[in-house]
Amino acid sequence: MKQLQPTAQAYRASMIYSIADPAEVGLEESYRYFDDGLMIVEEGRIAAIGDAEEMLKDLPSDMQITHYPGALIAPGFIDTHIHFPQTGMIASYGEQLLDWLNNYTFPTEQNFEDGEHASDVANIFLTELLRNGTTTALVFGTVHPQSVDAFFEASEARNLRMIAGKVMMDRNAPEALTDTPESSYRDSKALIERWHGKGRLHYAVTPRFAPTSSDEQLAAAGQLLREYPDLYMHTHLSENTNEIAWVKELFPEQNGYLDVYDHFELLGERSVFAHGVHLCDDECKRIAETDSTIAFCPTSNLFLGSGLFNLPKMEAHKIKVGLGTDVGAGTSFSILQTLNEAYKVMQLQGVKLHPFKSLYLATLGGAKALKLDDKIGSLEPGSEADFIVMDYNCTPLMSYRMKQAKSLEERLFVLMTLGDDRAIKETFAMGESVYQREAESVS
């Protein structure tokens, strides 16, 4: 082992991380696991990882080691679709997508004209993400530029790798929430210049969805992507059957929902489309051809009655898929709970979602979906040290159930079924602890 800096930190626990998609390499070749692992973090990055007994031989005798017995260290979770302004309307009763937008979402988002309110919610939102072990997210703001400023300011203060953008929306919404093609271009450009590439922050061009943007505004979104080739593009696609029918009415010249975005040059390697529940084979083929991404949002798809995402179909087309909580239609910030719902979505289609695939979707798969797998989503040496410590004994039921578990995959499945924010013992970003759970474990 190379000479370590005096500031290097060592952590000991069981450790796991994905190295490939199980759909491509098989289950057993998709991950690395150390039952008793040791990880060295130096200057915000993972310097080394391996078997504790072997690595301890080469460590300086005076090096302090933080030991987490009964815990599992994994990469920080990655949420590829979530709305920070909807934090205050999570668990809103009784509607499907279009009525839910009008009755809950739009009234809530109007409050973000107030920059102080936006800052308060941004801090609550990021605290919830970190409590749930999520260290990177692709995030919707509102139409107000100050909402994005507030989010990035709060993210920068915590040194988090985050992606966000101002909503572009110039029709089919309340007047107080609409912009224009010109103002959305101008405001987005100013935010890009101010925040994109600053520290660990990235900007996403963010038309809400096709029905709320005119042709002129979608063209402006495409222009921004051409001017700044390393931007993200973040929107919704084929979530709800009524929504799809509405898109056909609004864009009769285009050959379906995806083709609207394609026509305005919004597909590409950093384009993330939330949902994709009702995609045909031709649309899947085009998504794959352009290296675009789908964010699988099982909790919100169930909550709004939108339908069941066909993950095997995406795998057959070799489409990149990330996992999204989609708060506030999603009812939990917890990626563990989102994986619980994803398992059920697959069961309803007669398909099993293996725990190793779930681990991949929540970490490396999300990183690949966001073109950030050279930085996050892994515990490989050189990766940014965004990682979490999960507690096998976080509740009496979890502790009891873990005593019955006979394999690693069973322990993972229990975590992903019974786990929630209580399972996250500690969260780290760039090697710094950004959240510690106060409650003691159950012995």
HUZI-V991251 format. One record per pair of residues at least 24 apart in sequence whose ideal C-beta (glycine too) atoms are under 6 Angstrom apart, sorted by the first residue. I is the first residue (numbers start at 1). J is the second residue. D is the distance in whole Angstrom. If there is no record, write none. Layout:
I J D
I J D
This chain:
1 58 4
5 42 5
8 40 6
8 42 4
9 41 5
10 40 5
10 63 6
10 65 4
11 39 5
11 66 5
12 38 5
12 52 5
12 65 5
12 67 5
13 68 4
13 71 5
13 73 5
14 72 5
15 73 5
16 74 5
17 75 5
17 378 5
17 379 4
18 359 5
18 360 4
18 363 6
18 364 4
21 360 6
22 356 5
22 357 5
23 315 5
27 356 5
30 356 5
31 356 6
41 385 4
41 431 4
44 385 6
44 430 4
44 431 5
45 384 6
45 385 6
46 379 6
46 381 5
46 383 5
46 385 5
48 381 6
49 379 5
68 389 5
70 392 5
70 393 5
71 389 5
71 391 5
71 425 6
72 390 5
73 387 6
73 389 6
74 388 6
75 363 4
75 377 5
75 378 6
75 379 6
75 387 6
76 135 3
76 386 4
76 387 6
76 388 5
77 133 5
77 134 4
77 335 4
77 362 5
78 136 5
78 366 3
78 367 6
79 134 5
79 137 4
79 324 6
79 325 5
80 138 5
80 272 6
80 295 4
80 322 3
80 324 5
80 366 5
80 369 5
81 138 6
81 274 4
81 295 4
81 297 6
81 324 3
81 326 5
82 137 5
82 139 6
82 325 5
82 327 5
83 140 4
84 125 4
84 139 5
84 151 6
85 109 5
85 112 5
85 142 5
86 327 6
86 328 3
87 121 6
87 124 6
87 125 5
89 328 5
90 327 6
90 328 4
91 331 6
96 304 5
96 305 5
97 239 6
97 240 4
97 243 6
97 304 5
98 242 6
106 174 5
106 177 6
109 142 4
109 177 6
110 176 5
112 142 4
112 144 5
112 147 4
113 144 5
115 146 4
118 146 6
118 147 5
118 150 4
119 150 4
122 150 5
122 151 5
122 154 4
123 154 5
126 154 5
128 333 5
130 427 5
130 434 5
130 435 4
131 421 5
131 435 6
132 333 4
132 334 5
132 421 5
133 388 4
133 424 4
133 427 6
135 386 4
135 429 5
136 161 5
136 376 6
138 163 5
138 234 6
138 272 6
139 164 4
141 166 5
142 167 6
143 167 5
143 169 5
143 177 5
143 179 5
145 187 5
145 191 6
148 191 5
152 195 5
152 201 5
156 199 5
158 434 6
159 429 6
159 430 5
160 429 5
161 200 4
162 201 6
163 202 4
163 204 5
163 232 6
165 203 6
165 204 4
165 205 6
165 206 3
166 191 6
167 206 5
167 208 5
168 207 4
168 213 6
168 217 6
169 208 5
169 212 4
170 214 5
170 217 5
171 214 6
172 211 5
172 212 5
173 212 5
181 216 4
181 217 4
181 220 5
184 217 6
185 220 4
188 224 6
192 228 6
203 231 6
204 232 4
204 234 4
205 231 6
205 233 5
206 234 5
207 235 5
209 235 6
209 236 4
210 247 5
210 260 5
211 246 5
211 250 6
218 264 4
219 264 6
222 264 5
222 265 4
222 266 6
232 270 5
233 266 5
233 271 4
234 272 5
236 274 5
237 273 4
237 275 6
237 276 5
238 276 5
238 277 6
238 278 5
238 279 5
239 275 4
239 277 6
239 306 5
240 306 5
258 283 4
267 292 5
269 371 6
270 371 6
277 301 6
277 306 5
277 307 4
277 309 5
284 317 4
287 319 5
288 317 5
288 318 5
288 319 5
293 320 4
293 369 4
294 319 6
294 321 5
295 322 5
295 324 4
296 321 5
296 323 6
297 324 4
297 326 4
298 341 4
298 342 4
298 345 5
299 330 4
299 331 6
299 338 5
299 341 5
300 326 4
300 329 4
300 330 4
303 329 6
303 331 6
304 329 5
308 345 5
308 348 6
308 349 6
312 351 6
320 368 6
320 369 5
322 366 4
322 369 3
323 361 5
323 362 6
334 420 5
334 421 6
335 362 5
336 416 5
336 419 4
336 420 6
337 420 5
339 416 4
340 417 5
355 409 5
355 412 4
355 413 5
358 416 5
384 430 6
385 430 6
385 431 4
386 429 5
387 428 5
388 424 6
388 427 5
389 425 4
389 426 4
390 423 5
391 423 6
391 425 4
391 441 5
393 441 4
393 442 5
394 422 5
394 423 5
395 422 6
396 442 5
399 442 5
